[in-house]
Amino acid sequence: MGCKKGVPHRKWTKDEKLKIVKLYLDDHIPVKEIESTYHVSRGSVCHWAKQYLEEGESALVPRNGNPYAALHTSKSLTEIERLRLLVAKQEVEIARLKKGYWVKGVGANKEFVFGKEQSMKSSRN
């Protein structure tokens, strides 16, 4: 079962994933039957089952979005959260520098400078 054009990406809850995994592992329902009944791909069923066997039910919790987005907007950060956010920002900056571009300005005035249009020394100002 492949992706159909124009159909939004399906989000599965932990309970839905657990139900499907239990059908597959405990009730020994074939993947082909689960595919047609629940409209879920074979790869997803096998991936969820593997995660469930290795890590338990907690592995089936959806992990959507950026985990640092809430930290960025939060006013009351703990010291650990503040440091994690700082490390994440520095990792992004390092990746940019490795690719050979710098960011000048902030917000709507942000500009990307590529290549050797400016030296490393002047990018720190």
C-alpha positions in Angstrom: 0.0 0.0 0.0 1.7 3.2 -1.2 1.1 6.9 -0.5 -1.8 8.3 -2.4 -1.5 11.7 -3.9 -3.6 14.4 -2.1 -4.1 12.2 1.0 -2.7 13.8 4.2 -0.2 11.9 6.3 -2.0 9.7 8.8 -1.2 10.3 12.5 -1.5 7.2 14.7 -2.2 7.5 18.5 -0.4 5.3 21.0 -3.6 3.3 21.6 -4.1 2.7 17.9 -0.6 1.5 17.4 -0.8 -0.7 20.5 -4.0 -2.3 19.2 -2.5 -3.1 15.8 0.8 -4.4 17.4 -1.2 -6.7 19.8 -3.2 -8.0 16.8 0.0 -8.8 15.0 2.0 -10.2 17.9 -0.6 -11.8 20.3 -3.4 -12.8 18.0 -1.1 -13.7 15.1 -3.2 -11.8 12.5 -1.2 -11.6 9.2 0.2 -8.3 8.2 -1.7 -8.4 4.9 -5.0 -8.6 6.7 -4.0 -5.7 9.1 -3.0 -3.7 6.1 -6.3 -4.0 4.4 -8.4 -3.6 7.6 -6.7 -0.6 9.2 -5.1 1.0 6.1 -1.6 0.9 7.6 1.5 0.0 5.7 3.4 -3.3 6.3 6.5 -1.3 7.2 4.7 0.7 9.9 3.3 -2.5 11.5 6.7 -4.2 11.5 8.5 -1.0 12.8 5.9 -0.6 15.6 6.2 -4.2 16.6 10.0 -4.0 16.7 9.9 -0.9 18.8 7.3 -2.4 21.1 9.4 -5.6 21.6 12.6 -3.6 22.3 11.3 -0.7 24.4 7.7 -1.5 25.5 4.6 0.6 25.2 6.5 3.9 25.7 8.1 3.4 22.3 4.7 3.8 20.6 4.1 7.4 21.9 4.0 9.8 18.9 7.0 12.1 18.9 5.9 14.9 16.6 7.3 18.4 16.3 10.4 20.1 17.6 11.1 19.3 21.2 12.9 22.7 21.6 10.1 24.8 20.2 8.3 25.1 23.6 11.6 25.8 25.4 12.3 28.6 23.0 9.1 30.5 23.8 9.0 29.6 27.5 9.8 32.4 30.0 10.7 30.2 32.9 13.4 27.8 31.8 15.3 25.6 34.2 19.1 25.7 33.9 19.2 22.3 32.2 16.5 23.4 29.6 18.3 26.6 28.9 21.6 24.8 28.4 19.9 22.2 26.1 18.4 25.0 24.0 21.8 26.7 23.8 23.5 23.5 22.7 20.8 22.9 20.0 21.3 26.4 18.7 25.0 26.0 18.5 24.7 22.6 16.7 22.6 24.4 14.0 25.2 27.1 13.7 28.0 24.6 13.4 26.0 22.8 10.6 25.6 26.1 8.8 29.2 26.9 8.9 30.2 23.4 7.7 28.0 24.0 4.7 29.6 27.3 4.0 27.1 29.9 4.8 26.5 32.5 7.4 23.4 34.3 8.6 23.4 38.1 8.8 20.6 40.0 10.7 17.6 38.7 12.6 13.9 38.2 12.0 12.6 39.7 8.7 16.0 41.2 8.0 17.7 37.8 8.0 20.1 37.3 5.1 22.1 34.2 4.1 25.6 34.8 2.9 27.1 31.9 0.9 30.7 30.9 0.1 33.7 33.1 0.6 31.9 36.4 0.3 33.0 37.3 3.8 35.7 36.0 6.1 35.1 34.1 9.2 36.6 36.9 11.3 34.0 39.4 10.0 31.1 37.0 10.5 31.6 37.1 14.2 31.0 40.8 14.5 
